[in-house]
Amino acid sequence: GHSYIFTIKGVGKSQALPESGFRISFNILTAKSFDSKEGKEVLKLLGRISSEADMTSAPALEKLLSLESELKLTPQSLLEKFVKELINSDETDFVEFKEALSIPRVPNEKNSSAPKSIEYQTLKCIAAFLNSEGGHLLLGVDDSGNIMGVEREVNANFQGSYDKFYRHIQTIIKDRLGSDASRLTEIKPCSINDKRIIVINVTPASRPIELKSKFFIRKFAKCEALSEETLKDYIKERFPI
C-alpha cells in the first residue's frame, strides 16, 4: 500500500515520521478495543490522517502520541498483554507451553531424561511450527497454563545468567534445525506475575525443516511426525515449487 508521512514541526527542522501514526494507532487498538473511548478516538483521527487533504496533520499525530503516552503503552507492556492472552487461550495449533527447556519438571527427579532429550521436545515443537503455519512457544508455563517462570533452570544450568540462557536457545536452534530455522525464530523475554518467561515466536518456513531426520507438523495442538506415506503429499501441498 501507500507510505504515509507525518510531519511534526517543532524546534529546529521538521521531523518526518514514516507510518508512525499507524504504528501508534495499532498499538492503542491492540491494547484497548475498537469500541473503547480511546479506540473510537483513534478511528476518528485515522479518518483525518489518511484523507488526502490532511496527510501531514501534525495536530492529529500529536493527539495520537498523547493517547499513547496516556495509556503508557510500550513494546514490553504490549508483549506482556499478548502473552497473557496466549496463556488464557490454552494450547492450540499455534500455541505451546513448556515448563522448562532442559531440566525435569520435578527437581532431583530420579531417572530423569538427559538435558538434550528434554530440549528435543522443545525443538520438535519449533520444527512443527516451522513446517506448519508458525506459532508461539512459551517457556516457563506448564501444561495447565500455570506461570512457573524459568528462574530455576537459569540458576541451575546457566549460573543465573539470562543472557547465557538466551544464547543457548539460539545456539541449539541453529545447530539442530539449521540457519533458516534460526532466522525464522524470535526469542523475547517478558515478566508475568513477577515470573520470567521466554516467548519464542516462530514464522512458517519456506522449505521443509527436519529434526533428526524426522519431519514434524502441528496438528490438533500436538506435534506429529509424518510417515513416509503422507510426507510427500504434505510437502507437495505445503511447499509448492
C-alpha positions as CSV (number, residue, x, y, z in Angstrom):
1,G,0.0,0.0,0.0
2,H,0.8,3.6,0.5
3,S,3.5,5.1,2.6
4,Y,2.2,7.8,4.8
5,I,4.4,10.6,6.1
6,F,3.6,12.6,9.2
7,T,5.4,15.8,9.9
8,I,5.7,17.4,13.3
9,K,7.0,20.9,13.3
10,G,8.9,21.8,16.5
11,V,12.2,23.4,17.5
12,G,14.7,23.1,14.6
13,K,13.9,21.2,11.4
14,S,10.7,19.4,10.7
15,Q,10.9,15.7,11.5
16,A,9.3,13.2,9.1
17,L,7.9,10.0,10.8
18,P,7.0,7.4,8.1
19,E,3.9,5.5,9.2
20,S,4.3,6.5,12.8
21,G,0.7,7.4,13.2
22,F,-0.5,4.0,12.0
23,R,2.0,2.2,14.3
24,I,0.8,4.1,17.3
25,S,-2.8,3.5,16.3
26,F,-2.2,-0.2,16.0
27,N,-0.6,-0.2,19.5
28,I,-3.6,1.7,21.0
29,L,-6.2,-0.5,19.3
30,T,-4.3,-3.7,20.4
31,A,-4.1,-2.5,24.0
32,K,-7.8,-1.3,24.1
33,S,-10.5,-2.1,21.6
34,F,-12.4,-0.5,18.7
35,D,-15.3,0.1,21.0
36,S,-13.3,1.8,23.7
37,K,-13.2,5.6,24.1
38,E,-9.6,5.6,23.0
39,G,-10.3,3.2,20.1
40,K,-13.1,5.5,18.8
41,E,-10.8,8.5,19.1
42,V,-8.1,6.7,17.1
43,L,-10.5,5.7,14.3
44,K,-11.7,9.3,14.1
45,L,-8.1,10.5,13.9
46,L,-7.2,7.9,11.3
47,G,-10.0,9.2,9.1
48,R,-8.4,12.6,9.2
49,I,-4.8,11.4,8.8
50,S,-5.5,9.2,5.8
51,S,-7.5,11.7,3.9
52,E,-5.7,13.3,1.1
53,A,-6.2,16.8,2.4
54,D,-4.7,16.0,5.7
55,M,-1.7,13.7,5.0
56,T,0.7,15.5,7.3
57,S,-1.6,16.6,10.0
58,A,0.6,17.4,13.0
59,P,-2.3,18.0,15.4
60,A,-3.7,14.6,14.6
61,L,-0.4,12.8,15.1
62,E,0.3,14.8,18.3
63,K,-3.1,13.6,19.6
64,L,-2.2,10.0,18.9
65,L,1.2,10.5,20.7
66,S,-0.7,11.9,23.6
67,L,-3.1,9.0,23.7
68,E,-0.2,6.5,23.6
69,S,1.6,8.3,26.4
70,E,-1.6,8.5,28.5
71,L,-2.1,4.7,28.1
72,K,1.5,4.1,29.0
73,L,2.0,1.8,26.0
74,T,5.4,0.3,25.5
75,P,6.6,-2.7,23.3
76,Q,7.1,-4.6,26.6
77,S,3.6,-3.9,28.0
78,L,2.1,-4.9,24.7
79,L,4.1,-8.1,24.7
80,E,3.0,-9.0,28.2
81,K,-0.6,-8.4,27.3
82,F,-0.3,-10.6,24.2
83,V,1.4,-13.4,26.2
84,K,-1.4,-13.3,28.9
85,E,-3.9,-13.7,26.1
86,L,-1.9,-16.7,24.7
87,I,-1.9,-18.3,28.1
88,N,-5.6,-17.8,28.6
89,S,-6.3,-19.3,25.2
90,D,-4.7,-22.6,26.3
91,E,-2.6,-24.7,23.9
92,T,-3.7,-24.7,20.3
93,D,-2.3,-25.4,16.9
94,F,-0.4,-22.1,17.3
95,V,0.5,-22.1,21.0
96,E,2.6,-24.5,23.0
97,F,3.6,-24.4,26.7
98,K,6.8,-25.8,28.1
99,E,7.7,-25.6,31.7
100,A,11.5,-25.7,31.1
101,L,14.0,-26.1,28.2
102,S,16.4,-28.7,29.6
103,I,15.6,-29.7,33.2
104,P,12.9,-32.1,34.6
105,R,9.7,-30.8,35.9
106,V,10.4,-32.1,39.5
107,P,13.9,-31.1,41.0
108,N,16.2,-34.1,41.6
109,E,13.7,-36.4,39.8
110,K,15.2,-39.9,39.6
111,N,15.9,-41.4,36.2
112,S,15.1,-38.1,34.5
113,S,15.9,-37.7,30.9
114,A,19.2,-36.1,29.9
115,P,19.0,-32.3,29.1
116,K,19.4,-32.9,25.4
117,S,16.5,-35.3,25.4
118,I,14.3,-32.7,27.2
119,E,15.5,-30.0,24.8
120,Y,14.5,-32.3,21.9
121,Q,10.8,-31.8,22.9
122,T,11.1,-28.0,22.5
123,L,13.0,-28.3,19.2
124,K,10.3,-30.7,18.0
125,C,7.7,-28.1,18.7
126,I,9.7,-25.4,16.9
127,A,10.2,-27.7,13.9
128,A,6.5,-28.4,13.8
129,F,5.6,-24.7,13.8
130,L,8.1,-24.1,11.1
131,N,6.6,-26.8,8.9
132,S,3.0,-25.7,9.6
133,E,1.7,-22.2,10.0
134,G,4.0,-20.8,12.6
135,G,3.2,-20.3,16.3
136,H,4.3,-19.2,19.7
137,L,6.2,-21.4,22.2
138,L,6.2,-20.2,25.9
139,L,9.0,-21.4,28.1
140,G,8.2,-21.2,31.8
141,V,4.5,-22.1,31.6
142,D,3.3,-25.6,32.5
143,D,0.8,-27.7,30.6
144,S,-2.1,-26.3,32.6
145,G,-1.2,-22.7,31.8
146,N,0.3,-22.0,35.3
147,I,3.2,-19.5,35.1
148,M,6.2,-21.2,36.6
149,G,9.0,-19.0,35.3
150,V,12.4,-20.1,34.1
151,E,14.4,-18.9,37.1
152,R,15.0,-22.4,38.5
153,E,16.5,-23.5,35.2
154,V,18.6,-20.3,34.7
155,N,20.0,-20.6,38.2
156,A,20.7,-24.4,38.0
157,N,22.2,-24.6,34.5
158,F,23.3,-21.1,33.5
159,Q,24.8,-19.5,36.6
160,G,21.9,-17.2,37.0
161,S,22.6,-15.5,33.6
162,Y,19.6,-15.0,31.4
163,D,22.0,-13.9,28.6
164,K,23.6,-17.3,28.6
165,F,20.2,-18.9,28.6
166,Y,19.0,-16.9,25.6
167,R,22.3,-17.6,23.7
168,H,21.9,-21.3,24.4
169,I,18.4,-21.4,23.0
170,Q,19.6,-19.6,19.9
171,T,22.6,-22.0,19.5
172,I,20.6,-25.2,19.8
173,I,18.0,-23.9,17.3
174,K,20.7,-23.1,14.8
175,D,22.8,-26.2,15.4
176,R,20.0,-28.7,15.3
177,L,17.4,-27.1,13.0
178,G,19.6,-25.0,10.7
179,S,20.2,-21.4,9.8
180,D,16.8,-21.0,8.2
181,A,15.1,-22.0,11.5
182,S,17.3,-19.6,13.5
183,R,16.4,-16.8,11.2
184,L,12.7,-17.6,11.5
185,T,12.6,-17.7,15.3
186,E,12.5,-14.7,17.5
187,I,13.3,-15.0,21.3
188,K,11.8,-12.5,23.6
189,P,11.8,-12.4,27.4
190,C,8.9,-11.0,29.5
191,S,7.7,-10.9,33.0
192,I,4.2,-12.1,34.1
193,N,3.3,-12.0,37.8
194,D,6.9,-11.4,38.6
195,K,7.9,-14.6,36.8
196,R,10.3,-14.5,33.8
197,I,9.1,-16.5,30.8
198,I,10.6,-16.8,27.3
199,V,8.5,-16.3,24.2
200,I,9.7,-18.0,21.1
201,N,7.8,-16.6,18.0
202,V,8.1,-18.9,15.0
203,T,7.5,-17.8,11.4
204,P,6.5,-20.5,8.9
205,A,9.4,-21.9,6.8
206,S,9.5,-21.7,3.0
207,R,11.2,-25.1,2.8
208,P,11.0,-28.4,4.9
209,I,12.8,-28.4,8.2
210,E,13.8,-31.8,9.7
211,L,14.9,-32.7,13.2
212,K,17.0,-35.9,13.5
213,S,15.7,-37.0,10.0
214,K,12.1,-36.6,11.2
215,F,9.5,-34.2,9.8
216,F,7.1,-32.8,12.3
217,I,3.9,-30.7,11.8
218,R,1.5,-29.1,14.2
219,K,-1.9,-30.7,14.3
220,F,-4.7,-30.7,16.9
221,A,-2.4,-28.8,19.4
222,K,0.2,-31.6,19.1
223,C,3.4,-32.2,17.3
224,E,3.1,-35.1,14.9
225,A,5.8,-36.9,12.9
226,L,4.6,-37.6,9.4
227,S,5.1,-41.1,8.0
228,E,6.8,-41.6,4.6
229,E,3.3,-42.3,3.1
230,T,1.9,-38.9,4.0
231,L,5.1,-36.9,3.9
232,K,5.4,-36.5,0.1
233,D,1.8,-35.3,-0.3
234,Y,2.2,-32.8,2.6
235,I,5.4,-31.3,1.3
236,K,4.0,-31.0,-2.2
237,E,1.0,-29.1,-0.8
238,R,2.8,-27.1,1.9
239,F,6.0,-26.3,-0.1
240,P,5.0,-26.0,-3.8
241,I,7.9,-25.3,-6.1
